[in-house]
Amino acid sequence: MYEPNPGVYILDFGRNFAGWIELTVDSGFKGQKIEVRYGELLTPFGNVNVLTSTAGQIKGPECGGPCAPPLAYQGDIFILNGPEKHVFRSYFSWHGFRYAEIRNYPRKITLNDAVAMRVRSAVPHIGSFLSSNQLFNDIYTMAGNSLESNMMSVQSDCPHRFQLL
């Protein structure tokens, strides 16, 4: 975790997956908005690159229709009800991401404040592969991780783009 700009925190969860973060907040004021943006890559400046995971670069009324936002990205906004302890998570959506960018957190964030929740449909593993070639084993693991991230009720090609249709 690091802070590329004052009040902007980047969390790196090590690999892409489908899910969300669970964010614990124990201070702040009523009405304060905490924004979480999700992405698979970082910009050269160290912020989450939101353009890679939702075709954000092609949104807007001229490309996406009259109600399309100027920039589409994966995100959650949590609004505080006061300074007491809150635990936030998305209940109606999931995201495909490796990185989470948190803005407007009421204090310096710690690793205990945000937990990554990886989700997928409960489909059992029915086979396996093991080779003496580590590259083949790594490819098998990578393919399995991709399938799990794209398995939410129905198979999709990516866990984040379809939500903007």
C-alpha positions, 0 to 999 in steps of 0.5 A: 500500500502506498500514497501517490498523492495526499489522501489517495491510497493505492492497495495492491492485492497481488493478482487480478480477481473478481470481488470487492474490498471490505472497508472498515471506517472508524472516524469521519463525519456524517455525509462524508463520501469515501470513493473506491476505484478498481483497476487491473493496471496502474498509470505511469504516475502510480494511480489506478488506471480506470481506462483498462477495465471498462472501456472507459476511453470510449464512453460518452454521449457520442459513443455510448448513447445519450445517457453514457457517462463521460468516463466509465469506471469500476467504483464504489462510493460509501457515505458515512452516517457519522463518526462511529465504526462502519464496515462497507462492502458492495452487496449488489456488484463485483469488480475485476481488479488487482488494485484499489484506489481509496480517496477521501478516507478520514484518516491515514489508512492501514492494511487492517482497514481494507480486506480483499474479498475474492468471489466466484460461483461455487463450481467444484474443481473436477480435474487437475494438471501437473507437469514437470515443466513449470511454465505449463504448470503456471499457464494451467494455474493462470487459466484456472484463475481467469476462469474462476474470476469470470464465473459469476452465475454464467461464464463471461469473458471478463468480470467487469465490462458487462456491468456497464451495458 
